Amino acid sequence: MKIILLIAGALLVCLTFVWFFFFVPLGCGMNPTGCRQEFSVFSAIGLMHLWLPLAAASVLILLGLRR
């Protein structure tokens, strides 16, 4: 169980960075009306798409380390 939690946490960290820095701007760029929005890590979008998944990943990693 310990290894599964650590792997899931590390995988979630990697996927979170790919999601926030690749797919979120890509989705905005595919908007047919054009998108001039910047995605700051210190905004509501950054909170929802970056910090919350990173917090969940850190909980998984900490649980894996404590067991």
Wavefront OBJ file of the C-alpha trace (Angstrom):
o trace
v 0.000 0.000 0.000
v 2.893 2.331 0.782
v 4.394 1.957 -2.682
v 1.020 2.465 -4.364
v 0.440 5.733 -2.471
v 3.917 7.013 -3.328
v 3.568 6.112 -7.003
v 0.075 7.633 -7.208
v 1.300 10.846 -5.558
v 4.316 11.164 -7.846
v 2.194 10.419 -10.892
v -0.374 13.020 -9.842
v 2.388 15.627 -9.437
v 3.673 14.953 -12.967
v 0.214 14.937 -14.499
v -0.727 18.158 -12.695
v 2.175 20.036 -14.255
v 1.373 18.649 -17.701
v -2.290 19.568 -17.229
v -1.693 23.135 -16.042
v 1.201 24.154 -18.275
v 0.137 22.335 -21.467
v -3.540 21.428 -21.648
v -5.093 24.477 -19.942
v -3.380 26.982 -22.293
v -4.023 24.644 -25.228
v -7.749 24.634 -24.470
v -7.734 28.403 -24.295
v -5.830 28.630 -27.572
v -8.378 26.387 -29.299
v -11.116 28.890 -28.504
v -12.338 30.175 -31.902
v -12.780 33.716 -30.572
v -9.137 33.891 -29.538
v -7.651 33.848 -26.090
v -5.360 36.455 -24.634
v -5.574 35.223 -21.076
v -2.465 34.428 -19.042
v -2.589 31.595 -16.561
v -0.887 32.694 -13.389
v -0.221 30.219 -10.619
v -1.503 32.820 -8.158
v -4.990 33.169 -9.620
v -8.304 31.349 -9.265
v -7.436 29.176 -12.245
v -4.065 28.403 -10.707
v -5.722 27.473 -7.443
v -8.212 25.147 -9.096
v -5.971 23.539 -11.713
v -2.553 23.558 -10.007
v -2.567 23.982 -6.238
v -5.488 21.702 -5.338
v -4.141 18.701 -7.287
v -0.664 19.364 -5.866
v -2.146 19.405 -2.365
v -3.878 16.090 -3.046
v -0.619 14.647 -4.385
v 1.300 15.818 -1.336
v -1.291 14.180 0.926
v -0.847 10.914 -0.972
v 2.936 11.134 -0.704
v 2.822 11.982 3.004
v 0.452 9.087 3.666
v 2.811 6.804 1.779
v 5.780 7.997 3.817
v 3.999 7.616 7.157
v 2.954 3.979 6.616
l 1 2 3 4 5 6 7 8 9 10 11 12 13 14 15 16 17 18 19 20 21 22 23 24 25 26 27 28 29 30 31 32 33 34 35 36 37 38 39 40 41 42 43 44 45 46 47 48 49 50 51 52 53 54 55 56 57 58 59 60 61 62 63 64 65 66 67
